[in-house]
Amino acid sequence: MNASFQQLCEKLSAAGVPDARYDAAELYRFVTGRDPRLDAAPTPAEAEKLAALAERRAAREPLQYLLGEWDFYGLTLKVGPGVLCPRADTEIVCEAALELLQGVARPTVYDLCAGTGCLGLAIAAQRPDAAVTCV
């Protein structure tokens, strides 16, 4: 068992981080490039970087900011402070918009207060005929 990964899970859980085990696994993969379930332990340099990221996550800095990118509706988007993180539940909004656009030729779509632009970008990817503007 990877003791470093278990400690990371415990630290995030104790800090009240929702889905602490998931976040710990994502941070571990980000730092080491390896699956924590199959890895014996991080190197000393990796352990130091993991500890720093664990502190930030325990302080409730969003996982997306720590990783610097996040997947949304089949796209990988760069994210950072000052922009709302793309969320899986927002994909439902994207699906609803795409459903409303069915049968509409060359639709015009505005993504207002777009932040990352995840909705507009996902709609543009799914509907190349759409004129999408993100503001």
C-alpha positions as CSV (number, residue, x, y, z in Angstrom):
1,M,0.0,0.0,0.0
2,N,1.2,3.5,-0.9
3,A,1.6,5.2,2.6
4,S,2.1,8.6,1.0
5,F,-1.1,8.4,-0.9
6,Q,-3.0,7.2,2.2
7,Q,-1.6,10.2,4.2
8,L,-2.6,12.5,1.4
9,C,-6.2,11.1,1.5
10,E,-6.3,11.4,5.3
11,K,-5.1,15.0,5.2
12,L,-7.7,16.1,2.7
13,S,-10.4,14.2,4.4
14,A,-9.5,15.7,7.8
15,A,-9.7,19.2,6.1
16,G,-13.3,18.4,5.0
17,V,-12.5,18.3,1.3
18,P,-15.4,16.6,-0.5
19,D,-14.2,13.6,-2.5
20,A,-10.9,13.7,-0.8
21,R,-9.7,10.3,-2.2
22,Y,-10.5,11.5,-5.8
23,D,-8.7,14.8,-5.3
24,A,-5.7,13.0,-3.7
25,A,-5.5,10.6,-6.6
26,E,-5.6,13.5,-9.1
27,L,-2.9,15.4,-7.3
28,Y,-0.7,12.3,-7.1
29,R,-1.1,11.6,-10.8
30,F,-0.4,15.2,-11.6
31,V,2.8,15.3,-9.6
32,T,4.2,11.8,-10.3
33,G,2.5,10.8,-13.6
34,R,1.8,7.5,-12.0
35,D,-1.3,5.8,-10.5
36,P,-1.1,5.9,-6.7
37,R,-2.7,2.4,-6.5
38,L,0.2,0.9,-8.4
39,D,3.0,3.1,-7.2
40,A,5.2,2.3,-4.2
41,A,5.9,5.9,-3.2
42,P,6.8,9.3,-4.6
43,T,10.4,10.4,-4.9
44,P,11.5,13.0,-2.3
45,A,11.1,15.8,-4.8
46,E,7.6,14.6,-5.7
47,A,6.7,14.2,-2.0
48,E,7.7,17.8,-1.4
49,K,5.5,19.0,-4.3
50,L,2.6,16.8,-3.2
51,A,2.8,18.2,0.3
52,A,2.7,21.8,-1.0
53,L,-0.3,21.0,-3.2
54,A,-2.0,19.2,-0.3
55,E,-1.7,22.2,1.9
56,R,-3.3,24.4,-0.8
57,R,-6.1,21.9,-1.4
58,A,-6.7,21.5,2.3
59,A,-7.1,25.3,2.4
60,R,-9.9,24.7,-0.2
61,E,-8.1,26.0,-3.2
62,P,-10.0,24.4,-6.1
63,L,-8.5,21.2,-7.5
64,Q,-8.9,22.6,-11.0
65,Y,-6.7,25.6,-10.2
66,L,-4.0,23.3,-8.7
67,L,-4.0,21.1,-11.8
68,G,-4.2,24.1,-14.2
69,E,-6.7,22.5,-16.6
70,W,-10.0,20.6,-16.4
71,D,-12.0,18.6,-18.8
72,F,-15.5,19.8,-19.9
73,Y,-17.7,18.1,-22.4
74,G,-14.8,16.5,-24.2
75,L,-12.6,19.6,-24.2
76,T,-9.6,20.2,-21.9
77,L,-9.6,23.8,-20.8
78,K,-7.0,25.9,-19.0
79,V,-8.2,27.2,-15.7
80,G,-6.9,29.4,-12.9
81,P,-7.8,31.9,-10.2
82,G,-10.4,34.5,-11.3
83,V,-12.3,32.1,-13.5
84,L,-15.1,29.8,-12.3
85,C,-14.1,26.1,-12.7
86,P,-15.9,24.1,-15.4
87,R,-18.1,21.6,-13.5
88,A,-19.7,18.3,-14.5
89,D,-23.2,19.7,-13.5
90,T,-22.7,22.5,-16.0
91,E,-22.5,19.9,-18.7
92,I,-26.2,19.5,-18.2
93,V,-26.7,23.1,-19.2
94,C,-24.7,22.4,-22.4
95,E,-26.7,19.4,-23.2
96,A,-30.0,21.3,-22.7
97,A,-28.7,24.1,-25.0
98,L,-27.6,21.6,-27.7
99,E,-31.1,20.0,-27.5
100,L,-32.8,23.4,-27.9
101,L,-30.6,24.0,-31.0
102,Q,-31.6,20.8,-32.7
103,G,-33.2,21.6,-36.0
104,V,-31.9,25.2,-36.0
105,A,-29.7,25.9,-39.0
106,R,-26.7,28.1,-38.3
107,P,-27.8,29.2,-34.8
108,T,-26.4,32.2,-33.0
109,V,-25.2,31.5,-29.5
110,Y,-24.0,34.0,-26.8
111,D,-22.2,32.8,-23.8
112,L,-22.4,35.8,-21.4
113,C,-20.1,36.1,-18.4
114,A,-18.2,33.2,-20.0
115,G,-15.3,32.8,-17.7
116,T,-13.5,29.9,-19.3
117,G,-16.0,29.9,-22.1
118,C,-16.7,26.3,-21.5
119,L,-20.3,26.4,-22.6
120,G,-19.7,28.4,-25.7
121,L,-16.6,26.3,-26.6
122,A,-18.4,23.1,-26.1
123,I,-21.4,24.2,-28.2
124,A,-19.0,25.4,-30.9
125,A,-17.3,22.0,-30.9
126,Q,-20.6,20.2,-31.2
127,R,-22.2,22.6,-33.6
128,P,-19.5,23.9,-36.0
129,D,-22.3,25.7,-38.0
130,A,-23.1,27.9,-35.0
131,A,-22.0,31.4,-34.6
132,V,-20.8,31.4,-31.0
133,T,-19.7,34.5,-29.1
134,C,-18.3,34.4,-25.6
135,V,-18.2,37.5,-23.6
